[in-house]
Amino acid sequence: MPNIAVLLTCFNRKDKTVACLKSLLLTVENYNHNATDKFKLSIFLTDDACTDGTAKAAREICKEEDIHIIQGNGNLYWAGGMRMAWNKAISHKHTWDFFLLLNDDTTLRPYALTELMNTHRYCIGKYACPGIYSGITCATGHPETITYSGDVFGSGAKGKWYRLGPADEPQMVDQCNANILLVPQEVVNRIGIFHQGYIHGAADLDYCMQVRKAGFPALITSQIVGECEYDHLSEKDECEKLIKMTLKERRKYVFHPTHSDKDYLLFVKRNIPNKYLISTVLRKVRLYCPRLYYHINKVRGLY
């Protein structure tokens, strides 16, 4: 019976976290009903000082499951909370076959785990080694709108990327999201978990690129396996927002962990080092002269 450690972090989104956990239990039940290799489930949830009763609700929903609530200090943000859950799982007495990373605002379709395991088998069959597998998500009730999956780069300079959607079979990607991400233990044994330097964002994109550098495949599922709203501004919309701010407001914005230049530049430095210097300069331009930054990107064809 394979062991799977499910990793989540939450902060005051009780209703979404509850919906996520309910969908998780349903997809595991669906998989185990039809499979011979039935999964034994353990859940590691970082409660980053929630004040809305998320942890209590999670315990109630998962009262018949092996659930571990890890207490955060309220300042872990996404990357920090996921690292805490992941480290707790690794230090646990079990030896895991897989780690399933979930965003707590994501709901899984009943066949999600089946599709993820089919992707794993496809990877073993085609590449003769395990990889990591990102589940495609769409906007709620709108399967034509892909929100998270994986991306391929369109140029050697890696200035533009293209998001992939469903296909006849799993597809290789250059970077992928961890809204739904299945990671075999063999991959963790080689490259570890999310890099310690990330505060909130880009840790999943970095992880995928490090996986590829280590020689493992990174695939997206062939089907949509969940729903999750895309809650990020586009580069163009974010720049237009910065233009309307005062310098003081822009400083506060770019230093806040949820849209930090620090995470972005760390990602560039680790994965696209030849772009690090120009990216650092452009981020300064973005802070002090956002109109100029806007026009530079327009000339580059990014808008």
Buried (B, 14 or more C-beta within 10 A) or exposed (E): EBBBBBBBBBBBBBEBBBBBBBBBBBBBBBBBEEEEEEBBBBBBBBBBBBEBEBBEBBEEBBEEBBBBBBEBEEEBBBBBBBBBBBBBBBEBEEEBBBBBBBBBBBBBBBBBBBBBBBBBEBBBEBBEEBBBBBBBBBBEEEBEEBBBBBBEBEEEEBBEBEBBBBEEEBBBBBBBBBBBBBBBBEBBEEBEBBBEBBBBBBBBBBBBBBBBEEEBBBBBBBBBBBBBBBEEEEBEEBBBBBEEBEEEEBEEBBEEBEBBBBBBBBBBBBBBEEBBEEBBEBBEBBBEEBEEBBEBBEEEEBB
